């Protein structure tokens, strides 16, 4: 995300109601861990972060996205859902920067 929000790619799968948010492409030899981070942003069990060994956030997978989007709209009425989703991304980045990732057992993706 160093180059700004233009690097964020979002892909919605309507048939599974899953939103994939891609922030960075991991290097071919990178180890990527899938960590449940939904509890950091109020969606326990519905947000999975893809994180490298060094704490770099590669992306998010948001399950039950329609429900998450509706909740975001009601909580943050002033923002469009894409802008609010950026707040979620920044909250997760802050948690990773503060070392919250160490409290979870990473599962290789």
C-alpha positions, 0 to 999 in steps of 0.5 A: 500500500505504499503507493496509495489506494490505487494499488488495491484490487477488489474482486467480488465473487457473487456466487460465494458472497466473498470479496478478495482485497489484494494489496500486494503480490507476494514474491514467488518464494514468500511464505504466506500465512492466513490469519483470522483478523475479523475480531480486530474490526468487528467481524469475528470469523469473517475476515482472513488476512494474507500475511508474509513472515515479515508482517506484510499484508498481501490481502484480505478475504472477506466472507459474507461480504453482503452482510459486512458491507451492510454493517459498514454502511450502518456504522459509518454512514458518512462513507461509501463502502469502498472508503470504509473498506479502506478503514478496515484495511488500515485498522488491520495494518495498524494491528500488524504494525503493533505486533498483534499478529504474534498473538495468533498461530499463523496457518500456512495458506 
